[in-house]
Amino acid sequence: MQYTGSKYDGEWNNERIEGKGTYTFPTETKYEGELRDGMFHGKGILHFPNGSKYDAQWCEGRAVTGKYTFSDGLEYDIDDWEYCDGYDRRFYTEICNGLKPAGRSQLTNRIPPREIPEGHYDCGDGFYNPKTKIITDYNMKFLRNAGEHISNLNVTLIFMSFG
């Protein structure tokens, strides 16, 4: 967990991060919870810069069980996920508030929608560039490299800006 540019505020034991604390990564992702031997261990929440969070039970740095909640309050449930799938492509705001009258299409869950740079996809917490396989935040700051699960997505399920 000794990641360059990170910050830690919390308990220590024998010069090791241990007990309750807050660990902030350079990306401003923040972990609040229990730690043991320098790793996430016990109950803890990862707070992401976009307002989403992952509340989980951790064991030696790995999430054992957890719940992801998007910044708009939508909770992800792998067994009961009906949002923006192959059968129903409405956004969460459309499910909650109904479809808008005919006119300009809704390209993102955000109202009003943000501009999507040409050749990029809005992936919920930033923009995905398929040429570089990099995800940036909405201010175009690096967030992460896209894993295979993102790189191989069927782009018909993601909305792309054409200019």
ABEGO torsion letter per residue (X at the ends): XBBBGBBBBEBBBGGBBBEBBBBBBAAGBBBBEBBBGGBBBEBBBBBBAAGBBBBBBBBGGBBABBBBBBAAGBBBBAABBABGBAABABBAAAAAAEBBBBEBBBABABOBBBBBBBGBBBAGAEBBBAAAGBBBBAAGBBABBBBAAAAABBAAABBBBAX
